[in-house]
């Protein structure tokens, strides 16, 4: 038979053990939340991202894992007259706030016969903003143009360009575009 003092000591030990376990679980949960917040800050997802457009695949477009860069491996241009690619890729604001962004050319290879290349950001309402221009030497002469994209909207990137006469139609063209949300 158990005495009253033995039962109370057992209850006290059980309560003490439950308090220790509860404390350990709370500490572990707090640490998990802290590490999760730290990881999210390190790998922050951009609120504006590249998304596939009607012509992305046709131009060999490949969007990066974090969707802030896209590389094209086969952009076809015409000789002596502009070709217009209306949805080279899209930009989508996935956030419930407006954001400004800039589009940059990370790298490009259009050979030596490039005559003109312009990239426009086109709103769903048809408003076009020139955001990138390359001259006939392939040098970027316009970029760093900030454009405000309203919450939850998708805008198209339109490319207009052509080659000088004498350029082979099999010219392989590549370009990498990056975006920066400001």
C-alpha positions in Angstrom: 0.0 0.0 0.0 1.2 3.5 -0.8 1.5 6.2 1.7 0.2 9.7 1.3 3.7 11.1 1.1 4.7 8.7 -1.6 1.7 9.7 -3.8 2.4 13.3 -3.4 6.1 12.9 -4.3 5.1 10.9 -7.4 2.6 13.6 -8.4 5.2 16.3 -7.9 7.8 14.4 -9.9 5.2 13.8 -12.7 4.3 17.5 -12.8 7.9 18.5 -12.7 8.7 16.1 -15.6 5.7 17.5 -17.6 6.9 21.1 -17.0 10.4 20.2 -18.2 9.1 18.5 -21.4 6.7 21.4 -22.1 9.6 23.8 -21.7 11.8 21.8 -24.1 9.0 21.6 -26.7 8.3 25.3 -26.5 12.1 26.1 -26.9 12.4 23.8 -29.9 9.3 25.3 -31.6 10.6 28.8 -31.0 14.0 27.9 -32.5 12.3 26.3 -35.5 10.3 29.5 -36.2 13.5 31.6 -35.8 15.4 29.4 -38.3 12.5 29.4 -40.7 12.4 33.2 -40.6 16.1 33.4 -41.1 16.0 31.1 -44.1 13.1 33.1 -45.7 15.1 36.3 -45.4 18.1 34.6 -47.0 16.1 33.2 -49.9 13.5 35.9 -50.3 11.2 35.3 -53.2 10.7 38.3 -55.6 7.1 39.7 -55.7 7.5 40.3 -59.5 8.7 37.3 -61.6 9.2 36.2 -65.2 6.4 33.9 -66.4 6.1 32.2 -69.7 4.6 34.1 -72.6 3.2 33.0 -75.9 6.7 33.2 -77.6 9.0 32.1 -74.7 9.4 28.5 -75.8 9.7 29.4 -79.5 12.7 31.6 -78.7 14.4 29.0 -76.5 13.4 30.7 -73.3 14.3 29.2 -70.0 13.2 30.9 -66.7 15.5 30.5 -63.7 14.4 28.7 -60.6 13.8 31.9 -58.7 12.1 33.4 -61.8 14.1 36.6 -61.8 16.2 35.7 -64.8 15.4 34.3 -68.2 17.7 33.1 -70.9 16.8 32.8 -74.6 18.9 30.7 -77.0 17.1 31.1 -80.3 15.6 34.5 -80.9 15.0 34.8 -84.7 15.2 38.3 -86.3 14.5 39.3 -89.8 16.9 40.9 -92.3 16.3 44.6 -93.1 12.8 44.8 -91.6 11.6 44.6 -88.1 10.3 41.4 -86.6 8.0 41.8 -83.6 7.8 39.2 -80.9 4.8 40.2 -78.8 5.2 37.9 -75.8 8.9 37.1 -75.5 8.2 36.5 -71.8 5.8 38.0 -69.3 6.3 39.8 -66.0 3.8 39.0 -63.3 3.4 40.9 -60.0 2.3 38.1 -57.6 1.9 40.4 -54.7 -1.0 42.4 -53.4 1.0 45.6 -53.6 2.3 47.7 -56.5 6.1 47.3 -57.3 8.6 49.1 -59.5 11.1 47.1 -61.4 13.9 47.4 -63.9 14.9 45.0 -66.7 18.6 44.4 -67.5 20.5 42.6 -70.2 22.8 40.2 -68.4 24.4 39.0 -71.6 23.6 38.9 -75.3 25.0 37.5 -78.6 23.3 38.7 -81.8 26.4 38.4 -83.9 28.0 41.4 -85.7 25.1 42.3 -88.0 22.6 43.6 -85.5 20.8 46.7 -86.8 18.2 47.4 -84.1 16.9 45.7 -81.0 14.3 47.2 -78.6 12.5 45.7 -75.7 9.3 47.1 -74.4 7.2 46.3 -71.3 3.6 46.3 -72.3 0.7 46.8 -69.9 -2.5 44.8 -70.1 -4.1 48.0 -71.5 -1.5 48.2 -74.4 0.7 51.0 -72.9 4.3 50.3 -74.1 7.4 51.5 -72.2 10.9 51.1 -73.8 13.0 49.4 -71.1 16.1 48.2 -73.1 17.7 49.2 -76.4 20.8 47.7 -78.1 22.6 49.7 -80.8 24.0 48.2 -84.0 27.2 47.2 -82.2 25.2 45.2 -79.7 25.9 47.6 -76.9 23.1 48.4 -74.4 22.3 52.1 -74.8 19.0 52.2 -72.8 18.2 50.3 -69.6 17.7 51.1 -65.9 14.1 52.3 -66.7 11.8 51.9 -63.7 8.3 50.7 -64.4 5.5 50.4 -61.9 3.5 47.2 -62.1 0.2 47.2 -60.2 -0.7 44.4 -57.9 -1.6 41.0 -59.4 -1.0 42.2 -63.0 0.8 40.4 -65.8 2.7 42.5 -68.4 4.3 41.3 -71.6 7.8 41.8 -72.8 7.8 42.7 -76.5 10.9 42.6 -78.7 11.3 44.5 -81.9 14.5 44.2 -84.0 16.2 43.3 -87.2 19.6 42.6 -88.9 21.5 44.5 -91.6 21.4 43.1 -95.1 23.6 40.1 -95.8 23.0 38.5 -92.5 22.4 34.7 -92.6 18.9 33.7 -91.5 20.5 30.9 -89.5 22.2 33.4 -87.2 22.0 32.0 -83.7 20.9 34.7 -81.2 20.9 34.5 -77.4 20.2 36.9 -74.6 19.7 36.8 -70.8 17.4 39.2 -69.1 17.3 39.9 -65.4 14.9 41.9 -63.3 15.3 43.9 -60.2 12.4 45.0 -58.0 13.1 48.5 -56.7 
